[in-house]
Amino acid sequence: MDCADGSASNILPKILRKLGCDVITLNSQSGIEVPIRPLVPSMDNLSTISKTTQVLEADLGIAIDEEANKVLDEYRRLITK
């Protein structure tokens, strides 16, 4: 899960773990001044989560924006509300 160092960095991984998911986080240090990747996930800036998902043979790769109101799946497609 790439949390974009945003508001859900602390809580969303905890929720998923409580639901029984094995969670590995990237960019999950909320409150840092300079995020590792641009805050809004896009096809161009998600190579790390995409590669990590493939290398770990994970079932799902999740990337969220700084407000956690957009999610991309492991194929970098936007999952809409």
Residue pairs with C-beta under 8 A, 6 or more apart in sequence:
1 12
1 13
1 16
1 23
1 24
1 25
1 26
1 28
1 49
1 61
1 62
1 63
1 64
2 25
2 26
2 27
2 37
2 41
2 46
2 48
2 49
2 61
2 62
2 63
2 64
3 9
3 12
3 13
3 25
3 26
3 27
3 28
3 30
3 64
3 68
4 27
4 35
4 37
4 39
4 41
4 63
4 64
4 65
4 66
5 27
5 28
5 29
5 30
5 31
5 32
5 35
5 36
5 39
5 66
6 30
6 35
6 39
6 64
6 65
6 66
6 67
6 68
7 30
7 66
7 67
7 68
8 30
8 64
8 68
9 25
9 27
9 28
9 29
9 30
10 28
10 30
12 64
12 68
13 23
13 25
13 28
16 23
17 23
24 52
24 56
24 58
26 36
26 48
26 49
26 52
27 35
27 36
27 37
35 66
37 45
37 46
37 48
38 45
39 65
39 66
40 65
40 66
40 70
41 63
41 64
41 65
41 70
41 72
41 76
43 76
46 63
46 72
46 76
49 61
49 62
49 63
50 61
50 74
50 76
52 58
52 61
53 60
53 61
53 74
58 74
60 73
60 74
61 73
61 74
62 71
62 72
62 73
63 71
63 72
63 76
64 70
64 71
69 81
70 78
70 79
71 78
71 79
72 78
72 79
73 79
